[in-house]
Amino acid sequence: MDILLWIVLGLVAGFLASMVMKGGYGLIGDIIVGVVGALLGGWLFSLFGAGGVTGFNLWSIFVAFVGACLLIALLRLLSGRRAY
């Protein structure tokens, strides 16, 4: 059940990040970006003393969303791709 929740959390966060950052990666890509973003966001937030991903709640979606936005920005920086 935990894996399914991570996939749903990743999908929500990846979709929201792709809307804000103007350009998605498709369904599977958004899930991957969201899950990796959740890991990145959780790590960054814990560095600053805030809680990371704590389950399927609004805080965790926010943390994953911030991480996914940072990941998309990093991917664009490395690939030289710009927003649409």
C-alpha positions, 0 to 999 in steps of 0.5 A, spaced: 500 500 500 505 504 501 508 504 494 501 505 491 501 512 496 508 514 493 505 513 486 499 517 487 503 522 491 508 523 485 503 523 480 499 529 484 506 533 485 509 531 478 502 534 475 502 540 479 509 542 478 509 541 471 503 546 470 507 551 474 513 550 471 510 550 464 511 543 461 510 536 463 513 529 462 507 525 461 504 521 466 509 516 467 514 522 467 510 526 472 510 520 477 517 519 476 519 527 477 514 527 483 517 521 487 524 523 486 521 530 487 518 528 494 525 525 496 529 531 494 524 536 497 524 531 504 531 531 504 532 539 503 526 540 508 529 536 513 536 540 512 532 546 514 529 543 520 522 542 517 518 535 516 519 532 510 514 527 507 510 524 513 504 520 509 499 522 504 497 529 506 497 536 504 504 538 507 507 532 504 504 534 497 507 541 498 514 538 500 514 533 494 511 539 489 517 544 491 522 538 490 519 536 483 519 544 481 526 544 483 528 537 480 524 540 473 529 546 474 535 542 475 533 538 469 532 544 464 538 547 467 542 541 465 539 540 458 539 547 456 531 546 455 527 552 456 519 553 458 514 553 453 
